[in-house]
Amino acid sequence: MEPVKLVGENLRAARTRRGLSLSEVARQAGIGKGTLSELEAGNRNPTLETLYALATVLGLPLGRLLAAEPEPRDGGALHVHRAAGPEISGRAADVELLDSVDDGRTRLEIYRLHVRAGTRYTSPAHHPRVIEQLHVHTGTLVTGPESDPRILGPGDYIRFDATVPHVYEAPDDATTATLVMRYPD
């Protein structure tokens, strides 16, 4: 199934499970009802910012909107080919979901992150106890809590509480990193 259709089905299913109307979810997410309807129908590509807003309203990790429910693993290896996962673009950054793992206590979502040169994105606070971990591969990344961002270069790593507004900025060159989102279940 193409990613835009899968995202649409996941949005509709999550909204329905929570007993929320299209109008209510759109209002809380700060988007138009027509936009949400088109997204649910799989007729419109969502931006990263829109999906984060919808995931927050629906009380879900972002990855639950991007992928089908994972199939049980048989203990074998998982090989993710470059550009195999759904890529979602935003004003400053693009993410590609590589994998998600849920052991019933904690959910990990692993993303390839690309922040465009000269851009900055401030992410709103996530739900309680959400932790973000980033490992920078190329470029310079300014990231962390908005009140105390850090400058990272290739090989650097950071872990921070994502329940406060936080930033992603590539002041000079485009930056690539691995982002791990850790959600309590």
N, C-alpha and C positions, 0 to 999 in steps of 0.2 A: 504494500500500500504506500502511496506517495506521502511524504511527511506532512504536507499541509492537510490532507484528509485525516491522517492519524491524529494530529493535534486537534482538529475539529471534533472528531469523535470523543477524544479524551476530555475536552472542555465540556461538551454536552453531557457526557456521562457523570462527570464530577459535579456539575451544576445540578443535575437531576437528583443525584444521590443526596445532596444537601437540601433538596427541596426549595431551591432558590429560583426566582423568576429571571428571565433574560434581562428585564429592566433593572432589577435589583443588583444583579452582578455587574452590569454595565455601569450603573450609577456609582457603586462602591469602587470600581476599578478606574473610574474617570474616563471611560470611553463611551462612544455612542452605541445605542442599542442596535442600530443597523450594522455597525462594525462587528459587534459580538455575534450577531446572527450570521454574517458572512463568514466569520472565523469558524463558527460551529458547523457551518455547511461545507467547510473545506474549500471555499471560494476565494479566500484572501490569505496572503502570507502575513503572519503576525511579526511585529518587531520584538526584539528582546525585552524592551521596556514594557510593552503591552503584556507579554506573557508573564513577566515577573509580577505585574499588577494583578493579573487574573489569578495566578498561583497564590498570591497573598490573600486575596478575597476568598478563594476556595479552600484555604488552609492546607495547601499541598506543596511538596517540593517541586521545583521547576521540572525536573526529569519525569515526573508522573504525567505531565502534559506532552512531553516530547516523544515518549516511547511506548510501545506495547508492554503490557505486563511481562516481566521476564519469565522465560521458560525455566523449569527446574534444571539445575546444572548436574552433570553426571561426574563431576570431578575433573573433567578434561580441561584443556586450555581454551581460553577465549582469545581469538586473534581479531582485532579490529583493524580493518584496512583503512588507510587514509581516505577521508571524505566519505566514509561509509555511513556515518550516523547523521541524524538531522542537524543541519547547521542553521542557527538563528542569528540574524544580524540586528544590531542596534545602531544608535547614533555614533557610538565610540568603539564598540566592541562586538565581536562575533564569538559565539560559543558553539561547540559541537559536542553533543553528549557521546561519550565513549562507552561508558558502562555505568550500571547502578547495581548495588549490592545491598540487600536488606536481610539482616539476621533476626528480625523481630524486636530488637532493642535499639538498633541504630541503622540508619540508611546512609550509605555513601553514594554520591553521584560524582563521577569523574568526567571532567570536561577538558577539551582543548580550547584554550582562550587566545584570542588574537585582539590586541588593542591597537587601533590605528594611530599613526604618528600624529602628534599635536592635538590629541583629543583627551577629554576627561569625562568620566561618568561617575556620578554619585548615586550609589544604590541605596534605596531606603532600607531601614532596619528589617531583618527577617524575624521569623517567629522565635520564641524563647529557646535558648540552648543550641542555636545553630552556629556551627563553627566553619570558617573557611580556611583552607590551606592552599597556598600557591607556591609553585616552584617555577622560577623564571628560566626560560631557555635562551631567548634572544632579546636584545634591547634593554631599555631601562624602564622599570615599572614603579610608579608611585602608588602605593596601595596600603590598605589598612583602615582603621577607624578614621572617619573624617577629622576628628579632633586630634589625631596623632598618626598621620600617615608616615610610612617609611619608604625609603628609596632602595629598590632592589635591582641588581644586575644579574647577568647570566650565572646560574648556579645557586643564586640566593633563594632562600625559603622563608616563608612567613606563615604563622597561624594566628588567627584573631577571632574574637567574638563578633559575629555578624548580626547581632541583635541591636546594633547601633548603625546609623548611616555610615557607609564606608565608600572609599573611592578606588577607581582604577584610572590611572593616567599614564600615557606614554608621551612624555614631554618632547622627545626628539625623534627617535626612530620607532617604527612599528615594533611591538613586543609580542612574543609568544610565551605562553606559560601553560602549565597543567594546573587546573583548579579542582580541588576536592571540596565538595560541600558535605558536611556531616550533620545530619538531622536526627534528633531523638525520635523514636517511635512511641 
